Every structure is written in C-alpha cells, then in structure tokens.
C-alpha cells in the first residue's frame, strides 16, 4: 500500500498542505469530526483516532497528532495543546512559557496509517523554545511562537512553508511513517 492511497483524515487544511508538500503526493482527504480521547500519551490518541477514522471511512486512513511540551511545565500541555490554544491563543502560550525560568519546548508529531487490521506509526521530534511574543503570520496554530532549533532564531510563523517543512516535526513523522510503511505488511498489499 502506498501513502498516496491513504485517506488523510484531518479538519486542518494546513496539515493537509504540509503533508502533501512533504510527501510529494496528492492525498485524498476527509474532514471528519472525530471524538478525540484526552490523554497525555500521544500514541494512545493517534491509535484511537486512526481506529475511529477507519470506522467512518472504511478505507485505509492516515491520521496524525501533535504535542507541544513546555519544559517549564514538565511537558504539559503535551497533546492537550489544542485546548490551550483555543483558550489562550499563541500569545497566552508565550506568556505561560515565559512565566517559568525555562521557555524551551519539545514538539512531537505522530502519524499512523491503519487499514482495519494493521497499524504503522511514524514519529518526529524537534526541540526549540517559545518566543516571548507571537512573530510571523504564516502557518497555523502555535507556529507564531515556536522557534525550532536550526531555524535561525525564527518562529515557524516567520518561515516560508518550504523552510518550515524542511525541518518540521510533521516532516520527520511522515518520513518515518513512509519508511515504516515500506517495511510493513502494508507494502505487500
């Protein structure tokens, strides 16, 4: 099974564009409103999301989720970042991160392909820090406050899509998934 044959289930068109740019394929896409379990374990969330997506689509699916772990909060909010973003926005995340002595952050992305029987995962991690205030208008979510290591001191929001995709957590997760798929039962179907 090839990545291009998976249905990418996400309601975030920014993630869809990034995935297609990174993988160099056009992905079929469905924006489904899936119930998402709340957990601090990213793999648990992605596994459950893949199963729920498959139940709705009835075809092999691709899902992913991201975790933003603030060092000053011992890794919180992690996969719950979506709710923090909804509540306080990027500026609130920046204020919170800088309320502690350590504004460093780790971003994790996990992607999962699931065909109803087998699941294959890819994970990507990037370290960086949270900017004192939002900077840049590109990207989505918390891109305007995350300064990745190796990004020249710029936030994801200050980078072009190509610059962000060259170093991003999502790129690393999707490339790892692509590699894992080539070695999995998916590749023989």
N, C-alpha and C positions, 0 to 999 in steps of 0.2 A: 504494500500500500504506500502510496506517495503522499507527501504533505499536501499537494495540490488537490487531492481527492477528499481531504477532510473538510468538514463544515466548521468554520470558526464561529463559535458561539460567544458573542460579546455585544453589549449595548454601547460600547465605547468605540466610536469610529476612529479616534486617534490611535487606539491599539491596533485596529484593523489595518490602517495605513502603515504603521510601523512594522507590523508582522509581514505584510506584503513586500515592503521595501527591503527588509532584512532577508527574507527568504527568496526574493526574486520570483515569486509566483503570485498569480491571482487566486485568492481564496474565496470559495463560496462562503457566504456569511449569513448568519441569522441572529437578529437581536431579540433574544428571548428574555422575559422577566423571570429569572430563576430564583427560587428561595435559596438563600445562601446561609449555610451554617456559620455561626460565630465561634471562632476558635483562635487561639494563638498559634496553632500548628498549621502552617501554610499547606503542607502536603495533604492534610486531612480536608481542608477546604477545597483544594483543587480536585482531589479524588471524588468528593461528594458532588461538586459542580459538574464534573465530567459525566457522572452517572445520571444526574438529573437532566443534563443536556441530551444525552443519548436517549433517555426515555421519551423525550419530546420530539427529537429529530428522527430517530430510528435509523440513523446512518452514522458512520464513524465521525467522531467530533474531535475538535481541538478547543481546549479552554486554557486559560491562564489566570493567574492572580499574582498580585504584588504585595510585598511587605516593606514598610518603611520603619526601621528600628532606630529609635533615638538613643544614643549612648547615655545621655544624662538621665534617661528614664529606664535604664536597664533593658532596652529593647522594645519597650512599649512605644507606640501602639501596634507595631508589627502589622499583621494582616488586617487589623481594625482601622487602618489609616483612612479608609474611605469615610468612615463615620466621623473621624476627627476633621477631615477635610470639609465635609458637609457642615459641621458645627462651627468651626472657627476659620476655615479657609487657609490659604497658604500663609498669609500674614500672621495668623494665630499660631500656626505650626512653628514659624520662625520665632515668634515671641516666646513660645513654650520652650523650644530647644535652647534658646539663649538665656532662659531663666536659670539654667543649670550651668555649671562650670565647663561642661563638655558638650559642644554643639555638633560633635561627629555623628554620623549616621551610616547605617548599612541598609542597602536596598537589595531585596531578594525577589526574584521572579521565578515562578514555577509554571511550566507548561505541561499539559497532559493530553495525549491522544488516547482515545478509548473507542473500541469497536463493539462494545457489548460483552466482550469476553476478556480481552487483553488490554492492559493499560501500559503506556510508555511515558516516562517523565523526562523532562529536561529542566535543569536548574541553572540560574545565573545570578551572580552576586557582584555588586560593585560597592565600594566604600567611598565615602566623601564626607561632606559636612553640610549643615544647614546655614544658608545665608541669613544675615541679620534682618533683611527685609526682602520682599519679592523683587526679582530682577528678570526682565525679559518678558516678551509677550508670546513667545512660541510655545508649542507643546500643549499640555493639559494637566489637570490635577495639581500636583505639587511641584511640577517641573520648574516653576519660577523661584523655588527656594532650595533646591538640591544642587550642590556643587560637587560633581563627581571628581574623584581623584583622576588625574590625567586629562582633565577638561580645561586646563589653562586658567583655572580660577573662575570660570563662567558657570552659571547655572544651566541646567538643561534648557530652560526657557530662553536663554541668550544664544543658544546654538541653533544652527540650521538643522532641519530634520536629518540630513545626511551626517552631520557631525555628531548629533546625539545617537543616531543608530549605529555609528561606528564603534561606540564604547558602551552602549547601554546594557542594563540588566536584562532587558527583554531580548536583545540580540543574543546575549550569552545563553539564555534559557532556550531560545528557539534553535540556535545552532546545536546545543547539547541534545535537544529533542530530535533534531534531524539526524544526528549521528546515532542516537539510540534506536531510532526507527529503522535505520539501515541494518541493524544487528538484531532486530526483534522478529517475533512471529508475524508482525505486520508486513514485513518486506517479502514474505513468501506467499502473500495472498493477492 
